Amino acid sequence: MFEHHQEEMEKLMKENEDFLRIYNRHQELDKRVTAAEVGTAPMEDLALNQLKKEKLWAKDQLARIMDASRS
């Protein structure tokens, strides 16, 4: 996620508590989604879809914070 903006992300993680919190949540959700998809942590489709939606929301929030920091 945001591989081309690593320096910017590291700076935001140090300076913005909300960014860090949302980033950590996104990482947690990514691990859970991946585990469900590969079968190491099976879950219902509805639950998996909800996790994916929350992960996407987190990614969108991170992108908004990054955009705002550039302004």
N, C-alpha and C positions, 0 to 999 in steps of 0.2 A: 504494500500500500504506500503510495506516494514515494516510490523509490528514488525518484529524481529530485526530491526535496528533502533529503536526509538532514542536511545542516539546518535548514529552516525548522524542521520538526524537532530536532534536538534542542534548538533555542527555545521554541515554544513550550516544550516539556519542562524546561527549567524555569521559565518565566510565567507560565499560565497554568494555574492549578486546574481549571476546567478542561483545558486541552489535555493535560496529563490524565485526568480522571476518565475522560471520554476515550482517550487512546488506550488506556489499560482495559477498559470495558470492551472495546472493539477487539483487542487481542484475545481476551477471554472468550468472547463470542466466536471468534474465528476458530479457536481450538475446539470448542464444543461442536460447531457446525462440521468441521473436518472429521472429528471423531464419529459423529453420527453418520456422515456420508460414507466413511470407510468401514463402518460396522463395528467399531470398537466400543461405541456407546450408543446402541440402538435407541431410537425414540420414535414416537408417532409422527406422521407427516405434518400434522397440524402444529405440533410443538416445534419441529424443525423449521417450518415456514415462518413461525413467529420469531425464532432466533435469527433467521436470515433477514427479516424485516428490521429487527432491532439493530443488527450489525450494519445494515445499509443506512439506517438513521444515524448511527454513530459516525460512519464514514462521511456522510453529508455534513454533519456538525463539524467534524474536523476540517473539512474543506472550507466551510464558511469561516471558521476561525482563522485559517491560514490566509484566505482571501482578505479578511478584515485587517490582518496584521501587515499586509502589503500596502494598504492604503495610507 
